[in-house]
């Protein structure tokens, strides 16, 4: 039988952790996690660092997206995060913000767009410290990426896109700027909601006139959920269950039975999910399909009438509740507060 060792995965992730032992090293901005062992010598995973006195290397640098996914994965796997040097990661993130408010992905010059701004916000939220981000500059960059149709592009002047729209909305949510930027601007808010809703064919598409793709069920559905939850709070209407659990309020705007049917139709005999029906499965689309199905659980009761007795067993999928803005199980977010807010 297939056995997956959580401990082995945790140790492998820590082996990709680039740290610098010398405070005045010119490579302090390189701190973070790499995406694989193909860049730079591996760390000693037990200690999360190379030999004592390591001062860095030109090509041994973390990547902001890999640092986000490393922290998210470690928390999801139940690691205690005791090997994370919070302050050095924050210093590394701080060095990646550009004058226009965006973030580049590595410290030696690279592409810079909405994806990496989101990663910076997610990392800061996880570490419970926003000192590494110039929030007004980041907010200004997000608004500069507004497209003519109300959606968000990756960079200013480009076409609105489902992935960059989620990154923008989630970043504003994490920074506490969503109400100020979008919710109070009623024209922009409803324009963006309309754009998100219009992306449904049966499944969701990432842009107008594109094919359906399972990952956009989460990118678009998640953005819509965050927008409408914030709007409900703004209008002094509760968007939570009585027990305080997160609840989506987008069920009245999307054809949820069709969307769920499409996502489930893309699960293959191998178990994973593909981007479109009939394609080969992959890890990315498997994750985002499951992420959407987790979000959809909060309104499962609206999808079918139980009185007919013909419900498919797949309508009652047992999945852990998701923190939509961070993309990790909600019950794993407590470890960040426990570790990174301790005196």
Secondary structure, DSSP 8 states (H G I E B T S, - for coil): -----HHHHHHHHHTTEE--S-TT-TTGGG-EE-SSTTSS---BTTTTB-STT----TT----HHHHHHHHHHHHHTT---TT--HHHHHHHHHTTB-TTS-EESSTTS--EEHHHHHHHHHHHHHHT--TT--HHHHHHHHHHTB-TTS-B-SSTTS---HHHHHHHHHHHHHHT-HIIIIIS-HHHHHHHHHHHHTTBSSSBBSSTT--B-THHHHHHHHHHHHHHHHHHHHTT---B-TT--B----TTTS-HHHHHHHHHHTB-TTS-B-SSTTS---HHHHHHHHHHHHHHGGGGGGT--GGGS---GGGG-----EETTTTEEGGGTHHHHHHHS--
